[in-house]
Amino acid sequence: MLEKKQLRKWTQQKLQQMSEEEREQHAAIIAAKVQQLSSWKNAQTIAITISRQTEVHTHSLLEVGWQQNKTIVVPKTDQKNKTMIFYKIDSFSDLEETYYNLLEPIPSRCIQVNKTDIDFVIVPGLAYDEQGYRLGFGGGYYDRFLSTYDGETCSIAFETQIRDDIPKESFDIPVQKIVTEKRVIQCLA
């Protein structure tokens, strides 16, 4: 089994090998599948991060959510406490670039939303297994958040990000579903 650091590097290399055209085509298929999930259809408030470079693009999901009058919330990270606060955003202009080129809400422009008001969370990550365990980016923000979150969870990923050797630790919280361009995985965990 690869160590987390090696697995992150391997996954990033695989993602960088995808052409932008391929990434966009797969992301469109994934977005369409997410919108068909009962979790999406029934949710009023959806939490999602803003994708970067090689990740599955999330912009179209935000736009569809706004068109469907859903409340879209995006996390603002607190690096000192390694926690996240979610804010409702109404447009991409409610975002600012923060550390590591993340796009996060501008708190002075946005309304804070309590985690108990979030119906559905699309959880980011780098690699996943079919049980719903994921390799994140190393900060532990989502594991801390998910440890006290009771709503529905899902991750979106390219098929190349699905592996069977994800390291698991006692504090890791699996997601309930993973949507790729090829399938919707109902996780066993």
C-alpha positions in Angstrom: 0.0 0.0 0.0 1.3 3.4 -0.9 1.8 6.0 1.9 -0.5 9.0 1.8 2.2 11.3 0.5 3.1 9.0 -2.3 -0.6 8.3 -3.1 -1.3 12.1 -3.3 1.6 12.5 -5.7 0.6 9.6 -7.9 -3.0 10.8 -8.1 -2.0 14.3 -8.9 0.2 13.0 -11.7 -2.6 10.8 -13.1 -5.0 13.9 -13.1 -2.4 16.1 -14.8 -2.2 13.6 -17.6 -5.8 14.1 -18.5 -6.4 16.6 -21.3 -8.6 19.7 -20.5 -11.1 18.4 -23.0 -11.3 15.0 -21.4 -11.6 16.6 -17.9 -14.5 18.9 -19.1 -16.3 16.0 -20.8 -16.1 13.8 -17.8 -17.0 16.6 -15.4 -20.2 17.3 -17.5 -21.2 13.7 -17.2 -20.5 13.7 -13.5 -22.5 16.9 -12.9 -25.5 15.4 -14.8 -25.3 12.3 -12.7 -25.2 14.3 -9.4 -28.3 16.2 -10.4 -30.1 12.9 -10.8 -29.4 11.8 -7.2 -32.3 12.0 -4.8 -29.8 13.6 -2.4 -29.4 16.5 -4.8 -33.1 16.7 -5.8 -34.3 16.7 -2.2 -31.7 19.0 -0.8 -32.5 22.7 -0.2 -29.0 23.5 1.1 -26.0 22.1 -0.6 -22.4 22.4 0.5 -19.7 22.3 -2.2 -16.1 23.5 -2.6 -14.9 25.4 -5.7 -12.8 23.2 -7.8 -9.2 23.9 -8.7 -7.0 22.9 -11.6 -7.2 19.1 -12.0 -10.3 18.5 -9.8 -13.7 17.7 -11.2 -15.1 21.1 -12.2 -17.9 22.2 -9.8 -18.8 25.5 -11.4 -21.7 24.0 -13.4 -23.2 22.4 -10.2 -23.2 25.8 -8.5 -24.9 27.4 -11.4 -27.5 24.6 -11.6 -28.1 24.9 -7.9 -28.7 28.6 -8.2 -31.1 28.0 -11.1 -33.0 25.5 -9.0 -33.3 28.0 -6.2 -31.1 25.9 -3.9 -29.0 27.5 -1.2 -25.4 26.9 -2.1 -22.9 27.1 0.7 -19.1 27.1 0.4 -16.6 26.6 3.2 -14.3 29.2 4.6 -11.3 27.5 6.3 -9.9 28.6 9.6 -6.3 27.5 9.4 -5.5 28.1 13.0 -8.3 25.9 14.3 -8.4 23.5 11.3 -12.1 24.0 11.0 -14.6 25.2 8.3 -17.4 27.7 8.4 -19.9 27.5 5.6 -21.3 30.7 4.0 -24.2 31.0 1.5 -23.0 32.4 -1.8 -25.2 33.8 -4.5 -22.6 34.3 -7.3 -19.0 33.7 -8.0 -18.3 37.4 -7.1 -18.9 36.4 -3.4 -15.6 34.5 -3.5 -12.0 35.5 -3.0 -8.7 33.7 -3.5 -7.1 32.6 -0.3 -4.1 30.3 0.6 -3.2 27.5 -1.9 -5.3 29.4 -4.6 -8.5 28.3 -2.9 -11.7 30.2 -3.7 -13.6 30.9 -0.5 -16.5 33.1 0.5 -15.9 36.7 1.5 -17.5 36.7 5.0 -18.5 40.3 4.9 -20.6 39.7 1.9 -22.1 36.3 2.8 -24.4 34.8 5.4 -23.0 32.1 7.6 -25.0 28.8 7.6 -25.0 26.3 10.4 -24.0 22.8 9.6 -27.4 21.5 10.8 -29.0 23.4 8.0 -27.0 21.7 5.3 -28.8 18.8 3.6 -26.2 17.5 1.3 -22.4 17.9 1.3 -20.2 17.2 -1.8 -16.9 16.2 -0.1 -13.7 16.9 -2.0 -10.7 14.6 -2.1 -7.9 13.2 -4.2 -8.5 9.5 -4.2 -11.3 7.2 -3.0 -12.1 3.5 -2.4 -15.4 1.9 -3.1 -16.3 1.9 0.7 -16.3 5.7 0.6 -13.0 6.3 2.3 -11.0 9.1 0.8 -7.6 10.6 0.7 -8.0 14.3 1.2 -5.5 17.1 0.8 -3.9 16.6 4.2 -5.6 19.2 6.4 -8.3 17.0 8.0 -10.9 19.7 7.7 -13.6 17.5 6.3 -13.0 14.6 8.6 -13.5 17.0 11.6 -16.6 18.5 9.9 -18.1 15.1 9.0 -17.5 13.6 12.5 -20.5 15.7 13.7 -22.5 16.0 10.5 -25.7 13.9 10.1 -26.8 14.8 6.5 -26.1 13.1 3.2 -22.6 13.0 1.7 -21.2 12.4 -1.7 -17.9 12.8 -3.5 -17.3 13.5 -7.2 -14.3 12.0 -8.9 -12.8 10.8 -12.1 -12.7 7.0 -12.4 -8.9 7.2 -12.3 -9.2 8.5 -8.7 -10.9 5.2 -7.5 -8.4 2.8 -5.9 -8.5 -0.1 -3.6 -5.5 0.9 -1.4 -6.7 4.1 0.4 -5.0 4.2 3.9 -7.7 4.3 6.6 -7.3 5.8 10.1 -9.7 5.7 13.0 -10.8 9.3 12.5 -11.6 8.9 8.7 -15.3 9.4 7.8 -16.4 7.7 4.6 -18.8 9.3 2.2 -22.1 7.6 1.3 -21.8 7.9 -2.5 -19.1 8.6 -5.1 -20.1 9.8 -8.6 -17.6 9.2 -11.5 -18.1 9.6 -15.2 -18.7 5.8 -15.4 -20.8 5.0 -12.3 -22.5 6.0 -9.1 -20.9 4.0 -6.3 -23.1 3.3 -3.3 -20.5 3.0 -0.6 -20.6 0.1 1.9 -19.2 1.9 4.9 
